[in-house]
Amino acid sequence: MEKHEKEKKKLGLSTKIFIALLTGAVCGVLIHYYMPEGYFRDTILINGILYVLGNGFIHLMQMLVVPLVFFSLVCGAMAIGDTKTLGTVGVKTIIPAYLCTTALAICVALGIASLINPGVGLNIALPEDATEVATTQVDFAETLLNIIPKNIFTSLSAGDMLPIIFFALFVG
């Protein structure tokens, strides 16, 4: 019993992330409002140290996305085993989860956009020498064929998620 009293309860990962998030927000507010403008704050701290740390963190997260998705799908598909079961689980997952979350995301985005009216009162004129941007139209068949990777390593290095998902589920 004494051993349990001496042991302190360790913080979970979610709690540590939330504490770090709040600490970063408080530090950002303090730096913005209370640290005087100047060479140290603007050049060394914000555009130097914090820029490198922030963008380095984002690059690390982007580096992990592709292998994480690929290996999660391959391991999940291998754990199910039977191809028929995999198809059934896939259909049951795609219809409610994917379509409902997509519809919810669209509704939330449209609702927020109608509330805050982004761009209202903003007058952006095109430069005099601006030319029309040529748009290319890709038909539905080409869109479906672009899901099938010509080279999986190119898709992996470019981070093209649909070809990676296709490869992981149907070939991998």
N, C-alpha and C positions, 0 to 999 in steps of 0.2 A: 504494500500500500504506500509506503514511503517513497518507493521508486517512482510510482505514478505521479505523486505530488511534486517531485523534483523535476520531472520531465515537463518541459513547456510544450504547449501545443504549437506545432509548426504551421506557418501560413501556407495556404494552398497557392498554386500557380496563378489562378484567377485573381486572388486577393493581391498578390505581388504585382501583377500586371496593372490592376486598378490603382494601386498605390503609386506605381511609377507614372501612370497616366496623369493622375492628379498632381503629382509632384512636378511633372513637366509643364503642365498647364499653369501652375502657380509660379514656377520659375520664369516662364514666358511672359506672364503678366507683370511680374516684378521687373524683369529686364526692360520690357517695353515702357512702363510708366515711371520707374524709379531710377534706372541707370541713365546718366546723362549721355546725350548723343555725342559721338566723337569717333576717333579712329579706332580705339580699342573695341568699343561696343559694335560698331557697324562693320568694320573690316576684319578684325581678328576674331571676335566672338561669334557674330551672326553669320557673316559671309565666309568665315574660315572654319572654326572648330565645329559649330552647330550645323553648318552646311554639309561638311564632310561626314559627320556622324549621322545626320538625318538621311542623306542620300545613300550612304553606305548601308544603313539599315534597310532602306527600301530596296536596294539592289540585292541584298541578301534574301529578303522575302521573295522577290521575283525569281531569284535563282532556285528557290526551293519549291515553287509552285508546280512546275512541270514534272519533276521527278515524284513529288508527293501525289499528284493526281494520277500519274501513270502507274506507280506501284500500288496505290490504293485500289485502283480498278482491277489490276491484274490479280492482286491477292484476294480481293473480294470475289472475282469471277472464279478463281481456283478453289476458294472455300465452298462455293455453291456446288461445283462439280458438274452436275448434270446440265446439259445444254438446254433441255426443255424447261427445267426449273429456272435457269438463268433468264430465258426469254419471258417466262411468266412473271418473275420478279421484276424484270426490266419494264414490262408493260405496266405492272401495278405501281412501279415507282415513277415512271415518266408521266403518266396521265394525271394522277392527283398531285404529286409533289411538284413536278416541273411546271405544269400548266397553271396550277393554282398559285404557286409562288410568283410566277411571271405575271399573272393577272393582278395579284395583290401589289406587286412592285409598280406596275403601270398605274394602278388606281392611286397609290400613295404619291407617285411622282406627279401625276396630273392634278391631284388635289393640292399639293404643296405649291405647284406652279400657278394654279388659279388663285391661291391665297396671296402669294408674294409678288405676282406679276413681274417676273424677271425681264429686264430690258425695257420696261416702260419708262419713257422719258429719255432714253438713250438715243442719241442721234449719231450714228456712225455712217459717214459718207465714204464711198469707195474712192480711191485715188483716180485722178484723171486718166492715167495710163493703164488702169486695170482692164484686163481682158477677161472674156468669159472663160470659165473653167470647163474643160471638156470632161464630160462624164461618160463612163462606160457602163453599159447595161449588161448584166450577166443573167442569162435566163435560168429558170428553175433547174433544168437538167445539169447545167454547168455547176450550179451551187451544190447539188447533190454529189456530183463527181469530185468537187473540190474537197469534200469530206474524206475521200479515200486518198491517203497520202501516196505520192509518187516516190518519195524518199522519206522514210521515217526519221532519219537523222536530221534532215533539213527541217522537218516539222518540229522536232524536239528542240533544235537550236533556235528556231524562230519563235517558239512558244505558241504555235498554232494548235489550240486546244481541241478542236473538233477532229482533226486527223489523228491526234494523239489518243483521244478517247476511242475512236474507231479501231485503231491498231491495238490498243490495250484490250478491248472487249472481244474483237473478232479474230485477231491474228495472234496476239500475245499469249 
